[in-house]
Amino acid sequence: MGAVLLAFFFGALGFHKFYLGYHKQGICMLVLFVLGYVFLGLPSMVIAVIALVEFVIYLFKSDVEFEQEYVLESRPWF
């Protein structure tokens, strides 16, 4: 549930990735989002869409499926 809330409120900043232990992916999302302002916001919008997709995926997975895919199998994206 924590990852779902973080993906919803702070997803574009990659906080849900840090929470799940995916530090490289979290740094990637954070840097691309912040640098997005330099490039007229396009990278920021792409990262925001990715975060929204991940939020929806996290929301509709059962607890067992979520733990299997993102905790045990270490699946960092989608």
N, C-alpha and C positions, 0 to 999 in steps of 0.2 A: 504494500500500500504506500510505503514511503517513496518508492521509485515513481509510482503513478503521480503522486502529488508534486514531486519535484519536476517531473517531465511536464506537467501542466503549467506550473507557475514559473519555473526557471529552466525549462527545457532548452531554449535557445542558447543558454549559457553553459549547458552541459552538466548541470549539477546532478542530474539523475545518473549520469555515467560515473561521476566520482563516487556517488553513493553505492553503486554496484561494484566498484573496484576497477572500473575501466578507465584508468587515469590518462592513458594516451589519447583515447577517444574523447574524453572530457576536455583535455587541453586543446585538442583539434577543434572541437565545437566552440569553445570559449574564444580562442584566437581568431577563428574565422568570423565569429559574430562581431567581435570588437573591431577587427580590421574591415569589416563590411561597411562601416561608416565612411572609410576612406574611399571605397569603390562604389559610392552612391547607393549603398544599401543592398545590392544584389546578393553578395554572399550571406548577409544577415538574413535575408528573406529565405534563401535556400535552407539554411540551418534551422530557421523557425519552422519551415514545412517538415523537415526531417524530424524535429522534436515533436511536432503535432502528430505525425504518423506513429512515432514510437509511443506517445501517450495513448493513442487509441489501441494500439496493439497490446500494450501493458494492461490497459483497462479491461479488455475482453478476454484475457487469459485467466484460466483458473490458477489458484495458488500453486497447485502441483505442477502444472505446465510451465508457469513462470519460473519456479525454482529449478526445474529440470533444465530449461533452455538457458537461462541467464545466470544461474548460480553454479549449477553442477557442470554444465557443458561449456560455460564461459563464452556465450555467443554475444559479442559486443554490439552488433548492428542488426536491427530489425529482428 
